[in-house]
Amino acid sequence: MWKSESNGETAYRYPRSFWWLSTGALLFFVSFNLVLPELPSHLRELNGGEYLGLIIPVFSLSALISRPLSGFLTDQYGRKWALVGGTVFCILAGLLYPFSGTVWFFFMVRMIHGFSTGFTPTGFVAYAGDSIAPSHRGRAMGWLGLFNNAGTSLGYGIGALIVADYGRQGLYTATALSALAALLIFSRLPESYKATERRALEWKVSRWFHRDSALPALLMLLVCVSLGSVLTIMPDYTVARGFSNKGLFLSLYIGASLLVRLISGRISDGFGRPLSVAIGTTFQLISTAVLLWISADWGFWAAAITYGLGQGFNAPALFAWSSDLSHTENRGAATAMLFMALETGIILGGLTGGYLLTLGFGFSSAFAVNGCCFLLAFGLALQETLKIKARNRRA
């Protein structure tokens, strides 16, 4: 089953469990993204309008705090533990949102929701890493990312439709039901991490943080600073550019990311993870340059598309890279490292972008910070690519 089609041998067949995993991932991402468009209105009704800027950071901070624990428990007790446990918390959050009658309770529910996403995606990636041959791991991460992004897009798109027809209560019910459907799928998956492969319980730092994944984690942090910034400032920037749809940039970049993921995964598998990241950061440097220096409408579209192409190269390559560097017994910790870097980057980018605008420096200052992060990531990825080529020549 793990023979590479590139060698002219038997065509690679992804395990059926991988496609069920991806379907469950789609439903999970639909679930927690359904509520996002409605949460600001809910918070305003609680007289918490001044706290709107905390809706995403509180969620991300909760996910970040739970990542080391999710990696440790995933390696100690199995991938399904993270998949099922995290999804149960997602269902709980969906059931509790209707009872959020105060600001503090609203944010408590956001923390529960963030806690769920600190666990389940760690299980996704570790499970896929266990199940897929290294020769196809980049493509597998591309497929998984495609399902995840499709769930995100569906959640954004149908949330407003559900509210229009069934109200906010119907929306929160749909959130819980979508997570329940994901739970049913995850509960029927075979465990990819067998009991005989697990190590004895040890309370060592190495069981919580995977040192060998430090470089891909650093690269993930650098490329996700821009993501936090984009999520924070792009709605206002889009309106300032004269577009009425605040989510236009986000929709364009997600669409471009979806389209390129399978191609990027093949490049990652064939030519190496660092080269794929170097290509991705090149696209995002182009996106940043266009945002800084081209004011025509076509520049806005081009920037969104090239940004999405970069994301489509970076994410699958970085997750596959981390899986390559880890072993079955520490793949959960390695995956958690990547997600910790992702959440940290988003938080830093969101706070930096918002702070720069508050100080009156304008959108260009935030884009310039993003560009510096991309440039550093490109340099590190290119350096690692050249190191690998030099090692291969010596071998």
C-alpha positions in Angstrom: 0.0 0.0 0.0 2.9 2.3 0.6 4.6 1.9 -2.8 5.3 5.1 -4.6 3.7 5.6 -8.0 6.7 7.8 -9.0 8.9 4.7 -9.1 6.6 3.0 -11.6 5.3 0.6 -9.0 1.9 -0.1 -7.6 -0.2 3.2 -7.5 -0.5 4.5 -3.9 -3.8 3.9 -2.2 -4.8 6.1 0.7 -6.3 4.1 3.5 -10.1 4.3 3.7 -9.7 5.6 7.3 -7.9 8.6 6.0 -10.9 9.7 3.9 -13.2 9.2 6.9 -10.8 11.2 9.0 -10.9 14.0 6.4 -14.7 14.0 6.3 -14.8 14.2 10.1 -12.3 17.1 9.9 -14.6 18.9 7.4 -17.6 18.6 9.7 -15.5 19.7 12.7 -14.3 22.8 10.9 -17.9 23.6 9.7 -19.0 23.3 13.4 -16.7 25.9 14.9 -16.7 28.3 12.0 -20.6 28.4 11.7 -20.8 30.7 14.8 -18.1 33.3 13.9 -20.2 35.7 11.8 -22.9 35.9 14.6 -20.6 36.2 17.7 -20.1 40.0 17.4 -23.8 40.6 17.4 -24.3 38.2 20.4 -21.6 40.0 22.3 -23.0 43.5 21.5 -26.4 42.4 22.9 -24.6 41.6 26.1 -23.3 45.2 26.2 -19.8 43.9 25.5 -19.2 45.7 22.3 -15.8 47.1 23.6 -14.6 43.5 23.9 -15.2 42.5 20.2 -11.4 42.4 19.6 -11.1 39.6 22.1 -13.4 37.1 20.4 -10.5 35.5 18.3 -7.6 36.0 20.8 -9.4 34.4 23.7 -10.2 31.4 21.4 -6.7 31.2 20.1 -5.1 31.6 23.6 -7.2 28.7 24.9 -6.2 26.5 22.0 -2.5 27.5 22.5 -2.5 26.6 26.2 -4.1 23.2 25.5 -1.6 22.2 22.7 1.2 20.8 24.9 -1.3 18.7 26.8 -3.0 17.5 23.6 0.4 16.4 22.2 1.3 14.6 25.4 -2.0 12.8 25.7 -2.1 12.0 22.0 1.3 10.2 22.3 0.4 8.6 25.6 -3.1 7.3 25.0 -3.7 7.4 21.3 -4.9 9.7 18.5 -8.6 8.9 18.9 -8.4 10.3 22.4 -7.6 13.7 21.0 -10.1 13.4 18.1 -13.0 12.3 20.3 -12.2 14.3 23.4 -11.7 17.6 21.5 -15.0 17.1 19.6 -16.9 16.5 22.8 -15.8 19.9 24.0 -16.9 21.4 20.7 -20.4 19.9 21.2 -20.4 21.3 24.7 -19.6 24.8 23.5 -22.4 24.7 20.9 -24.9 23.7 23.6 -23.6 26.4 26.0 -23.6 29.4 23.6 -27.4 29.9 24.0 -27.0 30.3 27.7 -24.3 33.0 27.4 -26.3 35.8 29.1 -23.3 37.7 30.5 -20.0 38.8 29.0 -17.8 36.6 31.3 -19.9 33.5 30.5 -19.7 34.3 26.8 -15.9 34.3 26.9 -15.8 31.2 29.1 -17.6 29.4 26.3 -15.2 30.8 23.8 -12.4 29.3 25.9 -14.1 25.9 25.9 -14.5 26.2 22.2 -10.8 27.1 21.8 -9.8 24.2 24.1 -11.6 21.8 21.7 -9.6 23.1 18.7 -6.4 22.6 20.7 -7.0 18.9 20.8 -8.9 17.7 17.7 -6.6 19.1 15.0 -3.6 17.7 16.8 -5.3 14.3 16.5 -6.0 14.9 12.7 -2.4 15.5 11.8 -0.9 12.9 14.0 -3.4 10.3 12.7 -2.6 11.2 9.1 1.1 11.1 9.8 0.8 7.6 11.2 -1.4 6.3 8.4 0.3 7.7 5.3 3.7 6.7 3.8 6.4 9.4 3.9 6.5 9.5 0.1 2.9 10.8 0.0 2.7 12.6 3.3 2.8 16.1 1.7 -0.1 15.2 -0.6 -2.0 13.8 2.3 -1.6 17.0 4.3 -2.7 18.8 1.2 -5.9 16.8 1.1 -6.5 17.2 4.8 -6.0 20.9 4.5 -8.4 21.0 1.6 -11.1 19.4 3.7 -10.3 21.7 6.6 -10.5 24.8 4.5 -13.7 23.6 2.7 -15.2 23.2 6.2 -14.1 26.7 7.1 -15.6 28.2 3.9 -18.9 26.3 4.4 -19.1 27.4 8.0 -18.7 31.0 7.0 -21.1 30.7 4.1 -24.1 28.9 5.6 -24.0 30.3 9.1 -25.8 33.5 8.0 -28.3 31.4 6.1 -29.1 29.4 9.2 -29.6 32.5 11.3 -31.9 34.0 8.7 -34.2 30.9 8.7 -33.9 29.5 12.2 -32.4 32.3 14.3 -29.4 32.2 16.6 -30.7 29.3 18.6 -30.9 27.3 15.3 -27.3 28.3 14.5 -25.9 27.0 17.8 -27.9 23.8 17.5 -26.4 23.3 14.0 -23.0 23.9 15.5 -23.5 21.1 18.1 -25.0 18.7 15.5 -22.2 19.2 13.0 -19.7 18.4 15.8 -21.8 15.4 16.8 -21.6 14.0 13.3 -17.8 14.4 13.4 -17.7 12.6 16.7 -19.6 9.7 15.3 -17.1 9.4 12.5 -14.1 9.7 14.8 -15.4 7.2 17.2 -15.5 4.5 14.5 -12.0 5.1 13.2 -9.4 2.4 14.0 -6.7 3.6 16.3 -3.6 4.4 14.3 -1.3 4.3 17.3 -1.3 0.8 18.7 -1.0 0.2 22.5 2.2 -1.9 21.9 3.9 1.1 20.4 3.3 3.4 23.4 6.0 4.3 25.9 5.7 4.2 29.7 4.3 7.3 31.3 7.1 9.8 31.8 6.9 13.4 32.9 9.7 14.7 30.8 9.9 18.0 28.9 10.7 16.0 25.7 7.3 14.3 26.0 5.6 17.7 25.8 7.8 19.6 23.3 9.5 18.0 20.3 12.9 19.7 19.9 13.6 18.3 16.4 10.5 20.2 15.1 11.9 23.5 16.2 12.7 24.8 12.6 9.3 24.0 11.0 7.6 25.4 14.1 9.6 28.6 13.8 8.7 28.9 10.1 5.1 28.2 11.0 5.1 31.1 13.5 6.7 33.5 11.0 4.2 32.8 8.2 1.2 32.9 10.6 2.0 36.4 11.9 0.5 37.6 8.7 -2.5 35.3 9.1 -3.3 37.0 12.5 -2.9 40.4 10.9 -5.0 39.5 7.9 -7.9 38.2 10.1 -7.7 41.4 12.2 -7.2 44.3 9.7 -8.3 43.0 6.3 -12.0 43.5 6.7 -11.4 47.2 7.3 -8.7 47.4 4.6 -11.1 45.8 2.1 -13.8 48.5 2.8 -11.1 51.2 2.7 -10.2 50.0 -0.8 -13.9 50.5 -1.9 -15.2 46.9 -1.7 -18.5 46.4 0.1 -17.9 42.7 1.0 -15.6 42.7 4.0 -14.7 39.0 3.6 -13.6 39.4 -0.1 -9.9 39.1 0.6 -10.4 36.1 3.0 -12.6 34.3 0.4 -10.2 34.9 -2.4 -7.1 33.7 -0.5 -8.9 30.6 0.9 -10.1 29.7 -2.6 -6.6 30.0 -4.0 -5.2 28.0 -1.1 -7.7 25.2 -1.8 -6.8 25.0 -5.5 -3.0 24.7 -5.0 -2.8 22.3 -2.1 -2.7 19.1 -4.0 -0.1 20.4 -6.5 2.0 21.8 -3.6 1.8 18.5 -1.7 3.2 16.7 -4.7 6.1 19.2 -5.0 6.7 18.8 -1.3 6.9 15.0 -1.6 9.1 15.2 -4.7 11.5 18.0 -4.0 11.5 18.4 -0.2 9.6 20.3 2.5 12.0 23.3 2.8 11.8 24.0 -1.0 8.0 24.0 -0.8 8.1 26.5 2.0 10.6 28.7 0.1 8.1 28.7 -2.8 5.2 29.5 -0.5 7.0 32.4 1.1 8.0 33.7 -2.3 4.3 33.9 -3.3 3.5 35.7 0.0 6.4 38.2 -0.4 4.9 39.0 -3.8 1.5 39.5 -2.2 3.0 41.8 0.4 4.8 43.9 -2.2 1.6 44.2 -4.2 -0.3 45.4 -1.2 2.4 48.0 -0.4 2.9 49.4 -3.8 -0.1 48.8 -6.2 -3.3 50.6 -5.5 -5.3 49.4 -8.5 -8.2 47.1 -8.0 -6.4 44.3 -9.8 -3.6 44.5 -7.2 -6.0 43.7 -4.4 -7.2 40.6 -6.3 -3.6 39.6 -7.2 -2.5 40.1 -3.6 -5.3 37.9 -2.2 -4.6 35.1 -4.7 -0.8 35.0 -4.3 -1.3 35.1 -0.5 -3.5 32.1 -0.8 -1.1 30.3 -3.1 1.6 30.8 -0.5 -0.6 29.4 2.3 -1.4 26.4 0.1 2.3 25.6 -0.2 3.4 26.4 3.4 0.8 24.6 5.5 1.0 21.0 4.0 4.8 21.2 3.7 5.3 22.3 7.3 3.0 19.6 8.8 4.5 16.9 6.6 8.0 18.1 7.6 7.2 17.8 11.3 5.8 14.3 10.7 8.9 13.4 8.9 11.1 14.5 11.8 9.1 12.6 14.4 8.4 9.0 15.2 5.1 7.3 16.1 5.8 7.7 19.8 6.3 11.5 19.7 4.3 12.5 16.6 1.6 14.1 18.8 4.2 16.3 20.5 5.6 17.3 17.2 2.2 18.1 15.8 1.4 20.1 18.9 4.6 22.1 18.4 3.4 23.2 15.0 0.0 24.2 16.2 1.5 26.1 19.2 3.6 28.1 16.7 0.5 28.6 14.5 -1.6 30.0 17.4 1.3 32.1 18.7 1.8 33.6 15.2 -1.9 34.4 14.9 -2.0 36.1 18.3 1.1 38.1 17.6 0.0 39.1 14.2 -3.5 40.1 15.4 -2.2 42.2 18.3 0.6 43.8 16.2 -1.7 44.7 13.3 -4.4 46.1 15.6 -1.9 48.0 17.7 -0.2 49.6 14.6 -3.6 50.8 13.4 -4.5 52.1 16.8 -1.3 54.2 16.9 -2.2 55.6 13.5 0.6 54.0 11.4 -1.8 52.8 8.8 -2.2 49.5 7.0 1.1 49.7 5.2 3.0 49.3 8.5 1.2 46.0 9.2 2.0 44.8 5.7 5.7 45.8 6.2 5.9 43.7 9.4 4.3 40.7 7.5 6.8 41.2 4.7 9.8 41.1 7.2 8.5 37.8 8.6 8.1 36.3 5.2 11.6 37.4 4.2 13.1 35.8 7.3 11.1 32.6 6.7 12.2 32.5 3.0 15.8 32.8 4.1 15.6 30.0 6.6 13.7 27.7 4.2 16.2 28.4 1.4 19.2 27.8 3.7 17.7 24.5 4.7 17.1 23.5 1.1 20.7 24.2 0.2 21.9 22.3 3.2 19.9 19.2 2.1 21.2 19.5 -1.5 24.8 19.7 -0.2 24.3 16.6 2.0 22.8 14.7 -0.9 25.8 15.6 -3.1 28.2 14.3 -0.5 26.2 11.1 -0.1 
